[in-house]
Amino acid sequence: MEERYQAIQPLLDIIAKTGRNYDIDKIKLAFEYAKEMHEGQMRLSGEPYIMHPVNVAEIVAGLGLDTDSICAAFLHDTVEDCPDKTDLTEITRLFGSDVALLVDGVTKIKSINIEDKEEAQIESIRKMLLAMSKDIRVIFLKLCDRVHNMRTLYVKKDAKRRATALETMHIYAPLAHRLGMQKLKQELESYALQYLDPFGYDEVKSHIDEKYGKNVNFIENVKNQVSEMLDSTGINYTLGGRVKTVYSVYRKMYNQNKSFDEIYDFYALRIIVDTELECYTVLGLIHEMFKSVPGRFKDYISTPKPNMYQSLHTTVIGKDGIPFEVQIRTRKMHQIAEYGIAAHWKYKSGEKASSDIDNKLDWISKLIDIENEAIDADDFMHAFKIDIFHDETFVFTPKGDVITLPKGATLIDFAYTIHTGVGNKMVGAKINGRIAPIDSEPKNGDIVEIITSNVSKGPSRDWLNIVKTGEARNKIRQWFKKEKRAENIVVGKSMIDKEFARIKRSCSEEEKVTIISTVAKRFNILELDDFYNTLGYGGLTMSKIGTKIKDEIEKLFKDKEVKEVPFTFVEQPASKRKRKSTGGVIVDGEEGCAVKFAKCCNPLPGEHIIGFITKGYGISIHKADCPNVKNAYAQEENAARFVKAEWDTPTSGSYKSAYDSSIQILVTNRMSILAEISVALSEMKVDIVSISTKNIEDTTMISMTISCRDIGHFNAILTRIRGIKDVIRVTRVMGTR
């Protein structure tokens, strides 16, 4: 091996073990090119940047992906990070259009420049889905990239670590699960949990270490017993064992409120055989050897999961009284269980994709259809989360076809899964031959029959509040959009009128039209009737519109409101008195003076404020009732240095988007409490700037600095945190001068 290729020797070893034909010269060229492009760039860990794409390429090769995927792994950051050195045209010339397409796909997912973080995340997901629909290898690369980023996340700052871990847990780990890529999923979950709830992670890990330490030979003993039995049958088999991952145990204890001793599949034995028939043969032999646990058998061979997973699962009791799970599958099933769609994708070794695998990716195209129709970002996110997070329910048609639904889905969802026309003409349903309400939730194994009528008037608007799947909701809205425009406009106008009445601001009809038109344009809708129609058929929700209407009303009435500052100020000469800041605060009305926010009180928009002329550091902005202000104002030499100040309006262009404020949260010691607080703040789109904890007997004091918009937002954050179980007290922290 030449010295210049020493860095990729582990990669070449992985490729060699596959026994398949790879274009090694092309892979080496991609490595050399990437190394040249990233020359001089370093990662935060201190290692040369090229080691990141090298490690990503190793993960990609471990999935068994093709030559072009490995080349794209080397090149995935070059276009974005080295724009002065290369571009897609050059990548195409050197490595071909397929590699360029993959690099472009990964780059587009990463290159987001949107101020609103919620919209940024949604835009990222939309780009990801579009890239996946063009070439599924794009998301394979993105997942491999994220795995290596999580492995090296420790070098980032606390706030960045938590944000990345939360995104990984909410988006990338479930996506890996949806694609059947269990090895990547488990690694992503493990790293994410360590940063989101380190206390909970350590507690579960210590439980596992303690229990596994006491029964260190348990799996080996069981394997020996089973191996002896299988040897006598002549079946060709592979035997493996595992202990449940920290995250899997954590999730069961947290989501299902189970104690550590109630987890029956903590140990698992995996038996891999050659044929499907042998799977069932081995199952019978296992049940002869060990006592089975009732209700713990699952047949995912006859009824595969949507992510293509197939296996037999049964839980049995060992001879020493310890329960363990047995998983039985064929070698082909095992490949799919470990690597998901990547194990059989059409680009692997040049194979053509089977129509079965294409059907398994149908959920991507359905999500894209919803994305194209959904104006409301919340609605799109709801559909996305349902499709990648859900547990599955398997329901049968009268003809015996298996329909997979998200857990909690209704008979209406079932009807629209069958066909749009079936859903639109639905007038009733039967479960196992008996009439059932259409909002019933079918269970695993139920046989469902949909009753339709050609004289049906179509779906009801109430169905939008009943259905669980984005596909059903989208199809219902499309029907109303097409068939009921006039009715939608009336419904939409009524919704707007109720919203104005709820806000309780007196507006003229002309002012209302101006406000509604402004809000409609923010959603790229130019005609008012189109806006009312969109509201009426459900393309936009009032929860999203209401806040924007309120914002526009507040702007309208802003000039009519006068805020009084509870101090009498010494008049200053006009040349000194009139100043305006660039930090979201107006100081006596003119431009030209920098301000800083006092650390002693950390004022927030909405609170009365006052300015203090410092010596050489501009104007310090305090809360008007800050104790330091009162003390300084009492001193004659300082009184003349106070100036009037007020918050600027958001439309002036000088309004800060976020202000730091410190809080202390006293909580009862409980596993996952920190994770719950982090998730609550994330759902409110609140950044955590810093965090520290201190144990006080059976409680913990969590000190946080968070970013918020104004005092109203701050109070809402405190209310949300106080509502979390085991939170004893939440207080705002004021510093000292």
Secondary structure, DSSP 8 states (H G I E B T S, - for coil): --GGGGGGHHHHHHHHHHTS---HHHHHHHHHHHHHHTTT-B-TTSSBTTHHHHHHHHHHHHTT--HHHHHHHHHTTHHHH-TTT--HHHHHHHH-HHHHHHHHHHHHHH----SSHHHHHHHHHHHHHHHHHH-THHHHHHHHHHHHHHHTGGGS-HHHHHHHHHHIIIIIHHHHHHTT-HHHHHHHHHHHHHHH-HHHHHHHHHHHHHHHHHTTTHHHHHHHHHHHHHHTTT---EEEEEE--HHHHHHHHHHS---GGG-TTSEEEEEEESSHHHHHHHHHHHHHHSEE-TT--EETTTS--TT----EEEEEE-TTS-EEEEEEEEHHHHHHHHHGGGGT-TTGGG----HHHHHHTHHHHHHHHHHHH--SHHHHHHHHHHHHH--EEEEE-TT--EEEEETT--HHHHHHHH-HHHHHTEEEEEETTEEE-TT----TT-BEEEEE-TT-----GGGGGT---HHHHHHHHHHHHHH-HHHHHHHHHHHHHHHHHHHT----HHHHHHHHHHHHHTTT--SHHHHHHHHHHTSS-HHHHHHHHHHHHHHHHHTT-----S-------HHHH----SSSEEETT-S---EEE-TTT---TTS-EEEEE-SSS-EEEEETT-HHHHHHHTSHHHHTTEEEEEE--GGGS---S-EEEEEEEEEE--TTHHHHHHHHHHHTT--EEEEEEEEETTEEEEEEEEEESSHHHHHHHHHHHHTSTTEEEEEE-----
